[in-house]
Each structure stands twice: as structure tokens, then as C-alpha cells.
Amino acid sequence: MPATISPVRTSAERALDAVLRLGPAVFSLAFTALGIETLIYARVSTHALGPLYNVIPVIPWLPAIPWVIPWVIPGVAYAFGLILVFAAAGLLSKRTARTAGMTLGGLLFLCTLVLEVPKNAVNLGSMSLRTGVFEPLALACLAWLAPGPGVTPDWLARASRYLLALSLIVFGVDHFLALDPIASLIPAWIPWRVFWVAFFGATFIASGLSIAFHWLLRAGAAGLGTMFAIWVFTLHLPRVLGLYGIPGAPTNPDEWSSLFIAIGLWGGLWALARAGSR
């Protein structure tokens, strides 16, 4: 029999592989940060407002109850924060990646169904509420896909790809529906802001289709992940560091949450691109 000839990999492909290898670590870092943020603000809220109450959640799609029975039984927010931290760490080990991915994805999916879908159902025209549904859904799908092919069950991997694609397409359509409002969020030093919003919208839609149909999935996921990485360094990180002079941004938990969510989408998409090449 003739020997099997391995395809020759170019230096560019090897370089891309090296970059995409960072995806799982970046994804894990994002959820570690979200978990720590949840623990910190649950504690701050507990001491500031007293025992039995509801508080504004740090992460929009996580429960906001710090204590069930004050000072005795750890509450929902604390439990969720710990789960996020331990699941994020588990994703980095082959031995625990499956359990961590299933746990994290299941938790985010449950929060989406229980906390976000009912709110959006009574106001389907609200873009912010719609984002509240599809943001955790996209992250849940990336968590389920994070362990890689052969680890995540086939039926769940397919469903995750389709739901992730749907989320990305919704994000893309929303960009076209709100060109000017979204453009106002882009730093003033970047020219042609409306053009970039439209470009981002088209990128979301194209990447969603590539992931849904498994056509150029590696390129689609890698490109979209890179787009989120650019947003992290040009939009979210400067905001929380106070470089754009936005009042209260460095101490605003919503700004930090947005930063960590963008990092999670960046890392999760790079991890998907890396898995798609294997």
C-alpha cells in the first residue's frame, strides 16, 4: 500500500495554531474572573443591605440572592460564583474537561431559560433583553463545545453549534437594527464608526452561518474570536481602566462584567476554532 502523505502545513497555519491554543486558557480566565466578581459583590451586597433581600445581580443572568438563611446556609450567588471558578479550572484539564464543560454549559443554559427568557418574552422588541438571552446561551454552547470533538456527545455538539450560530446571527441582525446607538459606543478616535458597526454585524452573521453548516468553521470562529479580542483591548479594557473618562466606569461592576463576557466569547471562539481543526 502507498504510504499516507501528511499535508504540508505552512508557517502561517502553524502560527495560527499556536495562537488558537490560547483559546481554552482565555475562556477559563474569563469565567474565573466572573466567578470571583460574583463572590465579591455578593459579599459586598450582603454586608451593605442586610440579610434577607434581593439585590441587583453583578452578572445579569445569574441569580441575585446572596443568602438563603442569613449567616448559616451559603446562598445562591455564592454557590454560582464557586461553580464558575471550579468549572473554569476544570476546563484546563483533560481529565475534568468533560464534567466542567457540561456543568458550566448546563448552568448557563438553565439561567437563560429560567431568568432571561421570561423577561424577554414580555418585551420581545427589547434589544437589551434579547442580548440577555443570547449572550449566556452563546457562552453555554461554547462551554459544551470546549472539551472538544469526541468528548462532548455528538448530539450536544450539533445542538450547541446550531444554538451558537443562532445567537451570533441575532447579534449580527441587532447591529444593523441599531447602527447609530452601537456606533456611539465606539471610541471617538476610531473613524467610520457606523461602517464598523455594519461590518461587525455582517461578520456575526457570516460566522454564525459558517458554524451552523460546519463550512469554514475554523476561519469563522477564529475571525470572530479575534474581533472580540480587538474589542477587549480597544473598548472594554480602556473603559474599566478609566482611559476614556467615562464617569464611574472603573468601579462599575457592569463594565467589568462586560469585559469578562467579551473575553469569554473571545476565548471560547478560539477554542472552537482550534477544536475544528483537529
Backbone hydrogen bonds in HBPLUS format (Angstrom, degrees):
<---DONOR---> <-ACCEPTOR-->    atom                        ^
c    i                          cat <-CA-CA->   ^        H-A-AA   ^      H-
h    n   atom  resd res      DA  || num        DHA   H-A  angle D-A-AA Bond
n    s   type  num  typ     dist DA aas  dist angle  dist       angle   num
A0014-ARG N   A0010-THR O   3.04 MM   4  6.39 158.4  2.09 150.3 156.3     1
A0015-ALA N   A0011-SER O   2.91 MM   4  6.07 151.5  1.99 142.3 150.5     2
A0016-LEU N   A0012-ALA O   2.89 MM   4  6.13 153.8  1.95 145.5 152.8     3
A0017-ASP N   A0013-GLU O   2.93 MM   4  6.17 158.1  1.98 147.5 153.2     4
A0018-ALA N   A0014-ARG O   3.04 MM   4  6.29 154.0  2.11 143.0 149.6     5
A0019-VAL N   A0015-ALA O   3.05 MM   4  6.37 150.3  2.14 145.7 153.4     6
A0020-LEU N   A0016-LEU O   2.86 MM   4  6.10 168.7  1.87 158.8 161.7     7
A0021-ARG N   A0017-ASP O   3.01 MM   4  6.13 133.2  2.24 141.7 153.0     8
A0022-LEU N   A0019-VAL O   3.03 MM   3  5.76 161.8  2.06 118.0 123.7     9
A0023-GLY N   A0020-LEU O   2.91 MM   3  5.37 160.1  1.95 114.7 121.2    10
A0026-VAL N   A0022-LEU O   2.96 MM   4  6.16 159.9  2.00 161.6 168.3    11
A0027-PHE N   A0023-GLY O   2.90 MM   4  6.09 163.1  1.92 160.6 165.5    12
A0028-SER N   A0024-PRO O   2.91 MM   4  6.06 159.8  1.95 146.5 152.1    13
A0029-LEU N   A0025-ALA O   2.86 MM   4  6.02 155.7  1.92 144.7 151.8    14
A0030-ALA N   A0026-VAL O   3.04 MM   4  6.27 155.1  2.11 147.5 153.0    15
A0031-PHE N   A0027-PHE O   3.34 MM   4  6.68 159.7  2.38 148.5 152.2    16
A0032-THR N   A0028-SER O   2.94 MM   4  6.15 148.5  2.04 150.3 159.9    17
A0033-ALA N   A0029-LEU O   2.98 MM   4  6.19 161.2  2.02 150.7 155.1    18
A0034-LEU N   A0030-ALA O   2.94 MM   4  6.23 155.5  2.00 144.9 152.2    19
A0035-GLY N   A0031-PHE O   2.91 MM   4  5.93 155.1  1.97 138.5 145.2    20
A0036-ILE N   A0032-THR O   2.97 MM   4  6.21 162.1  2.00 150.8 155.3    21
A0037-GLU N   A0033-ALA O   2.88 MM   4  6.03 160.4  1.92 149.3 155.3    22
A0038-THR N   A0034-LEU O   2.94 MM   4  6.12 154.0  2.01 143.0 150.0    23
A0039-LEU N   A0035-GLY O   3.02 MM   4  6.32 158.4  2.07 149.4 154.6    24
A0040-ILE N   A0036-ILE O   2.91 MM   4  6.13 163.7  1.93 155.1 159.3    25
A0041-TYR N   A0037-GLU O   3.01 MM   4  6.14 174.2  2.01 155.0 156.4    26
A0042-ALA N   A0038-THR O   2.94 MM   4  5.93 144.7  2.07 142.2 152.0    27
A0043-ARG N   A0039-LEU O   3.15 MM   4  6.27 157.1  2.21 142.8 148.2    28
A0044-VAL N   A0040-ILE O   2.95 MM   4  6.24 160.5  1.99 148.2 154.2    29
A0045-SER N   A0041-TYR O   2.91 MM   4  5.87 160.9  1.95 138.3 143.8    30
A0046-THR N   A0042-ALA O   3.00 MM   4  6.11 151.1  2.09 139.8 147.8    31
A0047-HIS N   A0043-ARG O   3.09 MM   4  6.37 164.1  2.12 155.6 157.5    32
A0048-ALA N   A0044-VAL O   2.98 MM   4  6.07 145.8  2.10 143.8 154.0    33
A0049-LEU N   A0045-SER O   3.03 MM   4  5.95 157.9  2.08 150.1 153.4    34
A0050-GLY N   A0046-THR O   3.14 MM   4  5.59 145.4  2.26 140.0 145.6    35
A0055-VAL N   A0064-ALA O   3.30 MM   9  5.44 157.5  2.36 142.2 148.5    36
A0062-LEU N   A0059-ILE O   3.05 MM   3  5.52 151.3  2.14 133.1 128.0    37
A0077-ALA N   A0065-ILE O   3.03 MM  12  5.63 171.1  2.03 139.5 139.6    38
A0072-VAL N   A0069-ILE O   3.16 MM   3  5.73 166.3  2.18 139.3 138.7    39
A0073-ILE N   A0069-ILE O   3.34 MM   4  5.46 154.3  2.41 139.8 147.3    40
A0079-ALA N   A0075-GLY O   2.99 MM   4  6.22 162.0  2.03 151.7 157.4    41
A0080-PHE N   A0076-VAL O   2.85 MM   4  6.07 163.2  1.88 157.7 161.9    42
A0081-GLY N   A0077-ALA O   2.95 MM   4  6.12 158.3  2.00 146.5 152.6    43
A0082-LEU N   A0078-TYR O   3.00 MM   4  6.26 161.3  2.04 153.6 157.6    44
A0083-ILE N   A0079-ALA O   2.94 MM   4  6.18 158.5  1.99 149.5 155.8    45
A0084-LEU N   A0080-PHE O   2.96 MM   4  6.17 160.7  2.00 151.7 156.3    46
A0085-VAL N   A0081-GLY O   3.15 MM   4  6.40 158.6  2.19 146.0 151.4    47
A0086-PHE N   A0082-LEU O   2.95 MM   4  6.17 175.4  1.96 160.1 160.6    48
A0087-ALA N   A0083-ILE O   2.83 MM   4  5.80 160.8  1.87 150.3 156.5    49
A0088-ALA N   A0084-LEU O   2.98 MM   4  5.96 155.9  2.04 140.6 147.6    50
A0089-ALA N   A0085-VAL O   3.11 MM   4  6.39 155.8  2.17 146.1 152.2    51
A0090-GLY N   A0086-PHE O   2.91 MM   4  6.11 152.6  1.99 143.8 151.9    52
A0091-LEU N   A0087-ALA O   3.08 MM   4  6.32 136.4  2.28 146.8 156.4    53
A0092-LEU N   A0089-ALA O   3.18 MM   3  5.75 157.4  2.24 113.5 119.9    54
A0093-SER N   A0090-GLY O   3.28 MM   3  5.68 168.4  2.30 113.5 117.0    55
A0096-THR N   A0093-SER O   3.16 MM   3  5.44 133.8  2.39 103.2 114.4    56
A0097-ALA N   A0093-SER O   2.79 MM   4  5.57 122.6  2.12 152.0 167.9    57
A0100-ALA N   A0096-THR O   2.91 MM   4  6.04 167.7  1.93 161.6 165.8    58
A0101-GLY N   A0097-ALA O   2.78 MM   4  5.83 164.7  1.81 152.2 156.8    59
A0102-MET N   A0098-ARG O   2.93 MM   4  6.08 165.8  1.95 153.8 157.7    60
A0103-THR N   A0099-THR O   2.94 MM   4  6.01 157.1  1.99 145.3 152.1    61
A0104-LEU N   A0100-ALA O   2.87 MM   4  5.99 173.9  1.88 155.1 157.2    62
A0105-GLY N   A0101-GLY O   2.91 MM   4  5.85 164.6  1.93 146.5 151.7    63
A0106-GLY N   A0102-MET O   2.91 MM   4  5.81 156.7  1.96 137.6 145.1    64
A0107-LEU N   A0103-THR O   2.91 MM   4  6.05 157.3  1.96 148.9 155.0    65
A0108-LEU N   A0104-LEU O   3.05 MM   4  6.25 168.2  2.06 154.0 156.4    66
A0109-PHE N   A0105-GLY O   2.90 MM   4  6.01 157.3  1.95 149.2 156.2    67
A0110-LEU N   A0106-GLY O   2.90 MM   4  6.01 156.9  1.95 145.8 151.9    68
A0111-CYS N   A0107-LEU O   2.99 MM   4  6.24 159.8  2.03 148.5 153.9    69
A0112-THR N   A0108-LEU O   2.96 MM   4  6.15 151.1  2.05 142.3 150.4    70
A0113-LEU N   A0109-PHE O   3.04 MM   4  6.34 162.6  2.07 151.3 154.4    71
A0114-VAL N   A0110-LEU O   2.88 MM   4  5.99 169.2  1.89 157.6 160.9    72
A0115-LEU N   A0111-CYS O   2.84 MM   4  5.35 155.4  1.90 137.1 145.5    73
A0116-GLU N   A0112-THR O   3.17 MM   4  4.96 134.7  2.39 113.2 126.1    74
A0117-VAL N   A0112-THR O   2.91 MM   5  6.14 157.1  1.97 172.6 177.1    75
A0120-ASN N   A0116-GLU O   3.06 MM   4  6.32 162.7  2.09 159.3 164.2    76
A0121-ALA N   A0117-VAL O   2.88 MM   4  5.96 145.3  2.00 151.0 161.1    77
A0123-ASN N   A0120-ASN O   3.04 MM   3  5.18 153.1  2.11 104.9 113.5    78
A0126-SER N   A0123-ASN O   3.12 MM   3  5.78 170.8  2.13 122.5 125.4    79
A0130-ARG N   A0126-SER O   3.04 MM   4  6.16 150.1  2.13 139.6 148.5    80
A0131-THR N   A0127-MET O   2.85 MM   4  6.07 152.7  1.93 146.5 153.7    81
A0132-GLY N   A0128-SER O   3.00 MM   4  6.25 144.7  2.13 136.1 146.1    82
A0133-VAL N   A0130-ARG O   3.08 MM   3  5.18 140.7  2.24  97.6 108.8    83
A0134-PHE N   A0130-ARG O   3.06 MM   4  6.42 169.6  2.07 158.5 158.9    84
A0135-GLU N   A0131-THR O   2.87 MM   4  5.61 149.7  1.96 150.7 155.3    85
A0137-LEU N   A0133-VAL O   3.37 MM   4  6.41 148.7  2.48 137.6 146.4    86
A0138-ALA N   A0134-PHE O   2.95 MM   4  5.89 156.0  2.01 135.0 140.5    87
A0139-LEU N   A0135-GLU O   3.13 MM   4  6.41 162.0  2.16 150.1 155.0    88
A0140-ALA N   A0136-PRO O   2.80 MM   4  5.94 148.5  1.90 143.2 152.2    89
A0141-CYS N   A0137-LEU O   3.00 MM   4  6.27 159.2  2.04 149.9 154.7    90
A0142-LEU N   A0138-ALA O   2.99 MM   4  6.28 155.6  2.05 147.5 154.4    91
A0143-ALA N   A0139-LEU O   2.91 MM   4  6.12 147.9  2.01 142.9 151.7    92
A0144-TRP N   A0140-ALA O   2.97 MM   4  6.30 155.3  2.03 149.4 155.8    93
A0145-LEU N   A0141-CYS O   2.96 MM   4  6.18 145.5  2.08 143.3 153.1    94
A0146-ALA N   A0142-LEU O   2.86 MM   4  5.81 124.2  2.18 136.8 150.7    95
A0146-ALA N   A0143-ALA O   3.30 MM   3  5.02 137.3  2.49  90.4 101.9    96
A0148-GLY N   A0145-LEU O   3.05 MM   3  5.76 150.6  2.14 121.5 129.7    97
A0151-VAL N   A0148-GLY O   3.21 MM   3  5.74 157.1  2.26 130.4 134.6    98
A0152-THR N   A0148-GLY O   3.32 MM   4  6.33 166.9  2.34 169.7 173.3    99
A0156-LEU N   A0153-PRO O   3.09 MM   3  5.37 118.8  2.48 103.7 118.4   100
A0157-ALA N   A0153-PRO O   2.89 MM   4  6.14 155.9  1.95 157.8 165.9   101
A0158-ARG N   A0154-ASP O   2.96 MM   4  6.20 161.6  1.99 154.1 158.0   102
A0159-ALA N   A0155-TRP O   3.04 MM   4  6.20 166.0  2.06 143.0 147.4   103
A0160-SER N   A0156-LEU O   2.81 MM   4  5.87 153.8  1.88 143.8 151.7   104
A0161-ARG N   A0157-ALA O   2.98 MM   4  6.18 154.4  2.05 144.3 150.7   105
A0162-TYR N   A0158-ARG O   3.06 MM   4  6.36 162.4  2.09 153.8 157.9   106
A0163-LEU N   A0159-ALA O   2.92 MM   4  6.13 164.2  1.95 151.9 156.3   107
A0164-LEU N   A0160-SER O   2.82 MM   4  5.84 157.2  1.87 147.2 154.2   108
A0165-ALA N   A0161-ARG O   2.88 MM   4  6.00 158.5  1.93 144.5 150.9   109
A0166-LEU N   A0162-TYR O   2.91 MM   4  6.17 157.3  1.97 145.6 151.8   110
A0167-SER N   A0163-LEU O   3.00 MM   4  6.21 159.1  2.04 145.3 150.5   111
A0168-LEU N   A0164-LEU O   2.96 MM   4  6.27 161.6  2.00 154.7 159.1   112
A0169-ILE N   A0165-ALA O   2.94 MM   4  6.16 158.9  1.99 153.2 159.1   113
A0170-VAL N   A0166-LEU O   2.96 MM   4  6.19 157.0  2.01 150.6 156.8   114
A0171-PHE N   A0167-SER O   2.97 MM   4  6.29 159.0  2.01 149.7 155.4   115
A0172-GLY N   A0168-LEU O   2.92 MM   4  6.20 154.3  1.99 145.5 152.7   116
A0173-VAL N   A0169-ILE O   2.89 MM   4  6.18 163.6  1.92 155.3 158.5   117
A0174-ASP N   A0170-VAL O   2.94 MM   4  6.11 163.1  1.97 153.2 158.0   118
A0175-HIS N   A0171-PHE O   3.08 MM   4  6.36 141.7  2.23 141.6 151.4   119
A0175-HIS N   A0172-GLY O   3.13 MM   3  5.18 125.0  2.45  95.2 109.0   120
A0176-PHE N   A0172-GLY O   3.39 MM   4  6.83 147.9  2.50 144.1 151.3   121
A0176-PHE N   A0173-VAL O   3.03 MM   3  5.29 122.0  2.38 101.0 115.0   122
A0177-LEU N   A0173-VAL O   3.02 MM   4  6.37 140.9  2.17 144.0 156.0   123
A0178-ALA N   A0174-ASP O   3.04 MM   4  6.17 127.9  2.32 142.6 154.0   124
A0182-ILE N   A0178-ALA O   3.10 MM   4  6.03 165.7  2.12 152.3 156.7   125
A0183-ALA N   A0179-LEU O   2.95 MM   4  5.98 149.4  2.04 142.2 151.8   126
A0184-SER N   A0180-ASP O   3.03 MM   4  6.27 139.9  2.20 148.6 158.0   127
A0185-LEU N   A0182-ILE O   3.00 MM   3  5.40 152.9  2.07 109.3 117.7   128
A0186-ILE N   A0183-ALA O   3.12 MM   3  5.40 154.1  2.19 107.0 114.7   129
A0190-ILE N   A0187-PRO O   3.12 MM   3  5.83 166.8  2.14 120.4 124.6   130
A0196-TRP N   A0192-TRP O   3.09 MM   4  6.46 156.4  2.14 153.1 159.6   131
A0197-VAL N   A0193-ARG O   3.05 MM   4  6.37 152.2  2.13 148.5 155.9   132
A0198-ALA N   A0194-VAL O   3.08 MM   4  6.38 161.4  2.12 152.6 156.7   133
A0199-PHE N   A0195-PHE O   2.86 MM   4  6.12 154.8  1.92 149.6 157.8   134
A0200-PHE N   A0196-TRP O   2.79 MM   4  5.98 158.3  1.84 149.0 154.4   135
A0201-GLY N   A0197-VAL O   2.92 MM   4  6.18 155.1  1.98 145.1 152.3   136
A0202-ALA N   A0198-ALA O   2.96 MM   4  6.24 159.9  2.00 150.4 154.9   137
A0203-THR N   A0199-PHE O   2.91 MM   4  6.13 150.1  2.00 144.8 153.9   138
A0204-PHE N   A0200-PHE O   2.88 MM   4  6.19 156.7  1.94 153.0 158.1   139
A0205-ILE N   A0201-GLY O   3.13 MM   4  6.41 165.7  2.15 150.2 153.2   140
A0206-ALA N   A0202-ALA O   2.91 MM   4  6.07 170.0  1.92 152.9 155.9   141
A0207-SER N   A0203-THR O   2.90 MM   4  5.92 163.5  1.93 149.9 154.9   142
A0208-GLY N   A0204-PHE O   2.88 MM   4  6.02 155.2  1.94 147.5 154.9   143
A0209-LEU N   A0205-ILE O   3.01 MM   4  6.28 159.1  2.06 151.5 156.2   144
A0210-SER N   A0206-ALA O   3.00 MM   4  6.23 154.9  2.06 145.7 152.9   145
A0211-ILE N   A0207-SER O   2.97 MM   4  6.18 153.1  2.04 148.7 155.2   146
A0212-ALA N   A0208-GLY O   2.92 MM   4  6.09 159.5  1.96 148.6 154.8   147
A0213-PHE N   A0209-LEU O   3.04 MM   4  6.11 166.3  2.06 150.7 153.4   148
A0215-TRP N   A0210-SER O   2.94 MM   5  4.82 142.7  2.08 136.8 145.5   149
A0214-HIS N   A0211-ILE O   3.38 MM   3  4.95 154.5  2.45  92.5  99.7   150
A0220-GLY N   A0216-LEU O   2.90 MM   4  6.12 166.0  1.92 158.4 163.1   151
A0221-ALA N   A0217-LEU O   2.84 MM   4  5.93 174.8  1.85 159.8 161.0   152
A0222-ALA N   A0218-ARG O   2.95 MM   4  5.89 159.2  1.99 143.1 150.0   153
A0223-GLY N   A0219-ALA O   2.87 MM   4  5.84 160.6  1.91 145.1 151.0   154
A0224-LEU N   A0220-GLY O   3.04 MM   4  6.15 163.7  2.07 145.4 150.1   155
A0225-GLY N   A0221-ALA O   2.90 MM   4  5.95 158.0  1.95 145.3 152.1   156
A0226-THR N   A0222-ALA O   2.96 MM   4  6.12 151.1  2.04 142.7 150.5   157
A0227-MET N   A0223-GLY O   3.01 MM   4  6.31 144.4  2.14 140.6 150.5   158
A0227-MET N   A0224-LEU O   3.09 MM   3  4.92 117.3  2.50  90.2 105.7   159
A0228-PHE N   A0224-LEU O   3.07 MM   4  6.48 153.6  2.14 149.6 155.3   160
A0229-ALA N   A0225-GLY O   2.95 MM   4  6.27 150.2  2.04 144.3 153.4   161
A0230-ILE N   A0226-THR O   2.91 MM   4  6.21 154.2  1.98 149.0 155.1   162
A0231-TRP N   A0227-MET O   3.02 MM   4  6.36 154.3  2.09 144.8 151.9   163
A0232-VAL N   A0228-PHE O   2.89 MM   4  6.19 151.5  1.97 148.0 155.7   164
A0233-PHE N   A0229-ALA O   3.25 MM   4  6.58 156.4  2.30 148.5 152.5   165
A0234-THR N   A0230-ILE O   2.89 MM   4  5.99 139.9  2.05 149.7 161.6   166
A0235-LEU N   A0231-TRP O   2.79 MM   4  5.13 150.2  1.88 140.1 144.9   167
A0236-HIS N   A0231-TRP O   3.08 MM   5  6.43 151.4  2.16 145.2 153.8   168
A0237-LEU N   A0232-VAL O   2.81 MM   5  5.64 163.3  1.84 154.1 159.4   169
A0239-ARG N   A0235-LEU O   3.30 MM   4  6.33 146.3  2.43 137.7 146.7   170
A0240-VAL N   A0236-HIS O   3.15 MM   4  6.51 163.7  2.18 159.1 161.3   171
A0241-LEU N   A0237-LEU O   3.03 MM   4  6.16 139.7  2.20 148.1 159.7   172
A0243-LEU N   A0238-PRO O   2.87 MM   5  5.07 144.9  1.99 159.7 159.3   173
A0242-GLY N   A0239-ARG O   3.06 MM   3  5.24 158.5  2.11 105.4 111.7   174
A0245-GLY N   A0242-GLY O   3.43 MM   3  5.43 164.1  2.46 101.2 105.4   175
A0249-ALA N   A0246-ILE O   3.13 MM   3  5.59 169.2  2.14 133.9 135.9   176
A0251-THR N   A0248-GLY O   3.20 MM   3  5.67 141.9  2.35 112.4 122.4   177
A0252-ASN N   A0249-ALA O   3.18 MM   3  4.99 164.4  2.20 105.1 109.8   178
A0255-GLU N   A0252-ASN O   3.07 MM   3  5.47 127.4  2.36 108.6 120.8   179
A0256-TRP N   A0252-ASN O   3.33 MM   4  6.75 157.6  2.38 150.6 156.6   180
A0257-SER N   A0253-PRO O   2.84 MM   4  6.02 157.4  1.89 148.1 154.8   181
A0258-SER N   A0254-ASP O   2.94 MM   4  6.13 158.3  1.99 144.9 150.4   182
A0259-LEU N   A0255-GLU O   3.04 MM   4  6.31 151.7  2.12 143.0 150.6   183
A0260-PHE N   A0256-TRP O   2.98 MM   4  6.30 164.0  2.01 154.4 157.3   184
A0261-ILE N   A0257-SER O   2.86 MM   4  6.05 156.2  1.91 153.7 160.7   185
A0262-ALA N   A0258-SER O   3.00 MM   4  6.13 160.1  2.04 145.2 150.4   186
A0263-ILE N   A0259-LEU O   3.00 MM   4  6.29 152.9  2.07 146.9 154.9   187
A0264-GLY N   A0260-PHE O   2.87 MM   4  6.12 149.3  1.96 141.5 150.2   188
A0265-LEU N   A0261-ILE O   2.95 MM   4  6.29 156.1  2.01 152.6 157.9   189
A0266-TRP N   A0262-ALA O   2.96 MM   4  6.14 156.2  2.02 145.3 152.3   190
A0267-GLY N   A0263-ILE O   2.88 MM   4  6.11 175.9  1.89 157.0 157.2   191
A0268-GLY N   A0264-GLY O   2.83 MM   4  5.85 161.6  1.87 147.2 153.4   192
A0269-LEU N   A0265-LEU O   3.07 MM   4  5.98 158.0  2.12 140.6 145.9   193
A0270-TRP N   A0266-TRP O   3.12 MM   4  6.35 156.8  2.17 149.8 156.4   194
A0271-ALA N   A0267-GLY O   2.88 MM   4  6.08 154.9  1.94 148.0 155.4   195
A0272-LEU N   A0268-GLY O   2.95 MM   4  6.17 150.0  2.04 140.0 148.3   196
A0273-ALA N   A0269-LEU O   2.92 MM   4  6.14 155.4  1.98 144.5 151.1   197
A0274-ARG N   A0270-TRP O   2.91 MM   4  6.15 156.6  1.96 148.2 154.3   198
A0275-ALA N   A0271-ALA O   2.91 MM   4  6.16 160.0  1.95 147.3 152.8   199
A0276-GLY N   A0272-LEU O   2.86 MM   4  6.01 147.2  1.96 145.3 154.8   200
A0277-SER N   A0274-ARG O   3.20 MM   3  5.42 152.6  2.28 103.3 111.4   201
A0278-ARG N   A0275-ALA O   3.16 MM   3  5.45 164.3  2.19 109.9 114.8   202
